[in-house]
Amino acid sequence: MSEWVVPFEEIEIFDVLGSGRFGKVYRGRWHGEVAVKMIEIDNPTEEQLNAFKFQVRGEVSVFSLKTRHDNTVLFMGACMDPPKLAIITSLCRGYTLYTHVHIRKDNFPLAKIAQITTQIAQGMGYLHARGIVHTDLRSKNVFLELNSKAVITDFGLYSVAGLTARSARPGYLMVPYGWLYYLAPEVIRTLTPFQDAPESKQFTTKTDVYSFGTVWYEMIAGGWPWKKQNPESIIYKVGKGHKQSLNIHDIPGEVKEALILCWAQNPESRPTFSQLLKTIDRLPKKHRLHRSPSQPCTVGRPAEALI
């Protein structure tokens, strides 16, 4: 473990790249350009700090030994001295898929979507082969670099993020914006008002496949599934096994069938990423997508509190 601990004073911190469940992410320098993901815990207790160190040590051992793939971010080290808690990774150059789809509103042709989904499936298949469940696969955690290479980030850090995310209203489930769309039915059914988030043990390789289906849908439709649906409705429908209709989208039937398999209610009916790679390779790639002009690119409701 000691070889992966980085003294915070050795890192130069520059501009903010973004923010997420952990806290802010900065561009930094440590033997070259890096991304510095600060772990922000408000008024941390000794118990929280010990839990952070324990969980990061576990994740560090996994990342440092098992993650060397072209489509996954490279773990480089961690700062473990409170209050300077951080995870250091290679710097991704480009935009997240979330930015491409929801902010820039890029309209990817089917061939480009096939290329991106192939690379995500390759990276996810690699993680699963190494015994790593992502637990938080979504468009914000996939970068599309300037050379069009997809890079998966934040895998396996769900338990660490749980230390930083706490509901400010006891008895309410705080739902981050855009979070529900990636949760599989078996995870949705575990939600209660008396928790901050599902337990990490609820996530499996099969829930990762469900999340992958949502990321795929975002690129095709230009937005999340269940448009204009409130969180209560999404929780009910997904928990009951309902699926987003694909009839309004001008996409090949083979692509629709693959998406439906990713969203299967029974986890065992969902394909593995190895199987998905074979499926994607067989899909038509010359079809031009035409989105309905009435279809929104975002779901117009911010973070919600559900009783």
Disulfide bonds with the S-S distance in Angstrom:
none
